[in-house]
Amino acid sequence: CSLQAGLAVLLKAERLFHSSYHSQAVHIRPICRVSHWFAQLPCDGFTSCLSLVQDASCLAVSWELRQTLTVVFDFFSSGQGKKDWSLFKMFSRTLTDTCPLASQSKVYVDISPKNKEKELLEVSPPPTSVHEAVVQGDRKTYAVYDLLSPSLFNTSRSLNVQLKWKRPQDSSEMPIPTLHAHRYVGGYGLQTGEICTLIYNTHPYRAFPVILLETVPWYLRLYVHTLTIITKGKENKPS
């Protein structure tokens, strides 16, 4: 559907490239479609078990293509301290129709409350459903807008999802996510210049696997033998 219908209608270049952060990625991976199966017997001397075990060899492979776009808009600093936002405010466009070739097309809005008090935010128009999930140990609540739902575009020919706060918040500080990172460049020149990345896990007891992808600025030359990894004050030797 390109830019004619569906979620891609929002991808207006001048709005994306003037955001605080944007990242595009293309992921291609093989997925086994047909593989060998063989029987395994028995499991002990008293009972016989028959189970099907998948072989490591794959007879037919399919290729999965996944494209992602991540954009961060900072409306709190540019909007006089207001956290309200809408699709039109971010992209200068609204959703007008779904792509007929799409088997699934949804918009998720995080409406999780920060504490046990009454929820302070509201979304409009009313979502088609509400979805709850556990993300990194925290329970999240999402308002779901299903673009394939016939009732979504009945009242209006465009969908402009909006989030508003019912009253001003007591604190302007944003909630700290469970996993967050801070990255900076220090020193100068090839001798003292360095790139430092600090990764924080604020969960009280749970550990998470982390994949770190470093994008090196063109003006820096990195020496791999100077890599140091420090965890809780102790240095870990990289493999």
C-alpha positions as a printed NumPy array, in Angstrom:
array([[  0.   ,   0.   ,   0.   ],
       [  3.047,   2.279,   0.277],
       [  1.859,   5.693,   1.531],
       [ -1.729,   5.281,   0.301],
       [ -3.214,   3.421,   3.28 ],
       [ -2.325,   1.745,   6.544],
       [  0.219,   2.726,   9.183],
       [  2.759,   3.843,   6.566],
       [  0.627,   6.931,   5.912],
       [  2.167,   8.428,   9.067],
       [  5.735,   8.13 ,   7.75 ],
       [  6.236,  11.741,   6.747],
       [  9.952,  12.26 ,   6.211],
       [ 10.271,  15.831,   7.458],
       [  8.539,  14.927,  10.721],
       [ 10.575,  11.765,  11.313],
       [ 13.973,  13.302,  10.611],
       [ 13.277,  16.284,  12.887],
       [ 12.467,  14.062,  15.867],
       [ 14.748,  13.595,  18.868],
       [ 15.732,  10.092,  17.726],
       [ 14.892,   7.771,  14.861],
       [ 16.214,   4.355,  13.869],
       [ 15.396,   2.092,  10.933],
       [ 16.235,  -1.609,  10.866],
       [ 15.803,  -4.56 ,   8.53 ],
       [ 15.979,  -8.086,   9.98 ],
       [ 16.192, -11.189,   7.773],
       [ 16.343, -14.671,   9.29 ],
       [ 15.765, -18.255,   8.068],
       [ 12.839, -20.199,   9.52 ],
       [ 12.591, -23.966,   9.154],
       [  9.38 , -24.957,   7.348],
       [  9.897, -28.765,   7.005],
       [ 12.26 , -30.887,   9.081],
       [ 13.03 , -34.527,   9.93 ],
       [ 11.145, -36.263,  12.729],
       [ 12.095, -39.59 ,  14.291],
       [ 10.803, -41.79 ,  17.117],
       [ 12.594, -42.217,  20.417],
       [ 12.136, -45.44 ,  22.499],
       [ 12.035, -46.479,  25.312],
       [ 12.614, -44.232,  28.324],
       [ 13.357, -46.848,  31.042],
       [ 13.269, -50.597,  31.723],
       [  9.717, -50.732,  33.097],
       [  7.747, -48.448,  30.796],
       [  8.159, -47.827,  27.101],
       [  7.712, -44.3  ,  25.762],
       [  7.203, -43.147,  22.183],
       [  7.942, -39.544,  21.373],
       [  8.642, -37.564,  18.233],
       [ 11.905, -35.644,  18.293],
       [ 12.798, -32.995,  15.748],
       [ 16.062, -33.496,  13.899],
       [ 18.589, -30.701,  13.552],
       [ 18.513, -30.915,   9.748],
       [ 15.991, -28.779,   7.888],
       [ 14.473, -29.837,   4.579],
       [ 12.819, -26.551,   3.572],
       [ 13.607, -23.033,   4.736],
       [ 11.469, -19.905,   4.615],
       [ 12.887, -16.404,   4.953],
       [ 11.328, -13.886,   7.297],
       [ 11.713, -10.167,   6.561],
       [ 10.979,  -7.762,   9.421],
       [ 11.276,  -4.   ,   9.084],
       [ 11.089,  -1.722,  12.125],
       [ 11.039,   2.025,  12.639],
       [ 11.657,   3.575,  16.062],
       [ 10.957,   7.286,  16.592],
       [ 11.15 ,   9.36 ,  19.778],
       [  9.281,  12.68 ,  20.029],
       [ 10.013,  15.01 ,  22.952],
       [  6.834,  17.041,  23.369],
       [  7.447,  17.729,  27.046],
       [ 10.325,  20.137,  26.352],
       [  8.874,  21.607,  23.163],
       [  5.266,  21.892,  24.353],
       [  5.644,  24.125,  27.441],
       [  5.816,  21.154,  29.8  ],
       [  2.666,  19.433,  28.52 ],
       [  2.668,  15.67 ,  28.004],
       [ -0.444,  15.568,  25.811],
       [  0.099,  14.188,  22.335],
       [ -1.775,  12.967,  19.277],
       [ -0.991,  11.305,  15.987],
       [ -1.59 ,  14.558,  14.12 ],
       [  0.712,  16.458,  16.484],
       [  3.511,  13.96 ,  15.912],
       [  3.165,  13.139,  12.219],
       [  1.008,  16.018,  10.844],
       [ -1.254,  13.264,   9.53 ],
       [ -3.966,  10.883,  10.709],
       [ -4.904,   7.331,   9.786],
       [ -7.54 ,   7.343,   7.058],
       [ -7.888,   3.663,   6.138],
       [ -6.339,   0.259,   6.63 ],
       [ -4.218,  -1.483,   4.042],
       [ -6.407,  -4.211,   2.468],
       [ -3.36 ,  -6.482,   2.086],
       [ -2.582,  -6.445,   5.814],
       [ -3.655,  -9.435,   7.903],
       [ -3.07 ,  -7.436,  11.111],
       [ -2.803,  -3.682,  11.713],
       [ -2.972,  -2.316,  15.258],
       [ -1.949,   0.728,  17.285],
       [ -0.975,   0.211,  20.942],
       [ -1.002,   3.054,  23.472],
       [  0.607,   2.52 ,  26.875],
       [ -1.9  ,   3.689,  29.504],
       [ -0.285,   1.952,  32.487],
       [ -0.705,   3.954,  35.717],
       [  2.456,   4.855,  37.613],
       [  0.936,   3.966,  40.986],
       [ -2.15 ,   2.454,  42.568],
       [ -4.054,   5.74 ,  42.499],
       [ -6.807,   6.574,  40.038],
       [ -5.581,   6.772,  36.469],
       [ -4.768,  10.317,  35.446],
       [ -4.75 ,   9.946,  31.661],
       [ -7.366,   9.246,  29.03 ],
       [ -7.209,   8.316,  25.37 ],
       [ -9.647,   9.213,  22.635],
       [-11.413,   7.927,  20.687],
       [-12.329,   4.896,  22.829],
       [-10.084,   1.928,  21.937],
       [-11.469,  -1.225,  20.359],
       [ -9.968,  -3.325,  23.175],
       [ -7.584,  -3.238,  26.158],
       [ -4.595,  -5.567,  26.389],
       [ -2.566,  -6.432,  29.498],
       [  0.914,  -7.919,  29.397],
       [  3.971,  -8.338,  31.621],
       [  6.986,  -6.486,  30.188],
       [ 10.32 ,  -6.86 ,  32.   ],
       [  8.551,  -7.845,  35.19 ],
       [  6.106,  -4.901,  35.159],
       [  2.411,  -5.245,  34.331],
       [  1.475,  -3.008,  31.41 ],
       [ -1.936,  -1.919,  30.14 ],
       [ -2.365,  -0.995,  26.484],
       [ -5.251,   0.617,  24.641],
       [ -5.523,  -1.223,  21.32 ],
       [ -6.861,   0.297,  18.102],
       [ -7.524,  -2.411,  15.524],
       [ -7.534,  -0.812,  12.087],
       [ -9.24 ,  -3.918,  10.636],
       [-12.26 ,  -3.402,  12.911],
       [-15.2  ,  -2.082,  10.825],
       [-16.48 ,   0.073,  13.686],
       [-13.257,   2.076,  13.974],
       [-13.817,   4.207,  10.87 ],
       [-17.636,   4.31 ,  11.023],
       [-17.95 ,   7.534,  13.004],
       [-15.126,   9.363,  11.246],
       [-13.088,   8.904,   8.093],
       [ -9.843,   9.481,   9.989],
       [ -8.334,   8.155,  13.198],
       [ -6.423,  10.634,  15.339],
       [ -5.426,   8.886,  18.554],
       [ -4.997,  11.428,  21.362],
       [ -3.709,  11.126,  24.915],
       [ -4.595,  13.786,  27.471],
       [ -3.918,  14.169,  31.168],
       [ -7.022,  14.727,  33.279],
       [ -5.134,  17.096,  35.592],
       [ -1.568,  18.413,  35.811],
       [  0.817,  15.967,  37.378],
       [  2.423,  16.749,  40.702],
       [  5.898,  15.993,  39.395],
       [  7.411,  16.7  ,  35.983],
       [  9.829,  13.798,  36.272],
       [  9.275,  10.952,  33.855],
       [  9.186,   7.407,  35.275],
       [ 12.512,   5.6  ,  35.037],
       [ 12.242,   2.449,  32.893],
       [ 13.457,  -0.888,  34.195],
       [ 16.245,  -1.012,  31.604],
       [ 17.817,   2.234,  30.449],
       [ 21.194,   3.365,  29.187],
       [ 23.389,   6.453,  29.117],
       [ 26.092,   6.899,  26.479],
       [ 28.656,   9.661,  26.093],
       [ 31.982,  10.482,  24.454],
       [ 34.864,  11.533,  26.719],
       [ 38.415,  12.767,  26.259],
       [ 39.821,  13.867,  22.925],
       [ 42.105,  12.545,  20.232],
       [ 43.221,   8.971,  19.567],
       [ 45.045,   8.683,  22.895],
       [ 42.497,   9.82 ,  25.489],
       [ 39.238,   9.725,  23.519],
       [ 36.752,   7.094,  24.677],
       [ 33.146,   5.99 ,  24.354],
       [ 31.364,   5.051,  27.59 ],
       [ 28.013,   3.259,  27.779],
       [ 26.272,   2.811,  31.134],
       [ 23.429,   0.268,  31.28 ],
       [ 21.132,   0.291,  34.32 ],
       [ 18.754,  -2.385,  35.594],
       [ 16.408,  -0.946,  38.226],
       [ 14.451,  -4.155,  38.797],
       [ 14.719,  -5.206,  42.469],
       [ 15.708,  -8.844,  41.79 ],
       [ 15.417,  -9.865,  38.122],
       [ 18.271, -10.042,  35.602],
       [ 17.74 ,  -9.484,  31.872],
       [ 19.757, -10.499,  28.812],
       [ 21.017,  -7.432,  26.937],
       [ 22.268,  -7.145,  23.363],
       [ 24.297,  -3.967,  22.877],
       [ 24.766,  -2.542,  19.387],
       [ 27.268,   0.312,  19.258],
       [ 27.12 ,   2.848,  16.449],
       [ 30.588,   4.369,  16.215],
       [ 30.83 ,   7.993,  15.038],
       [ 32.818,   8.426,  11.843],
       [ 35.364,  10.694,  13.533],
       [ 36.403,   8.087,  16.122],
       [ 38.798,   5.173,  15.672],
       [ 38.248,   2.341,  18.117],
       [ 40.891,  -0.074,  19.394],
       [ 39.25 ,  -3.352,  20.383],
       [ 42.039,  -4.325,  22.775],
       [ 41.127,  -1.362,  25.012],
       [ 37.591,  -2.66 ,  25.632],
       [ 36.713,  -2.906,  29.327],
       [ 33.488,  -4.242,  30.84 ],
       [ 32.782,  -3.442,  34.49 ],
       [ 29.829,  -4.932,  36.387],
       [ 29.173,  -3.976,  40.011],
       [ 32.712,  -2.61 ,  40.339],
       [ 34.391,  -5.759,  39.005],
       [ 35.955,  -6.038,  35.591],
       [ 34.672,  -8.772,  33.271],
       [ 36.999, -10.077,  30.615],
       [ 35.292, -10.079,  27.207],
       [ 35.313, -13.38 ,  25.327]])
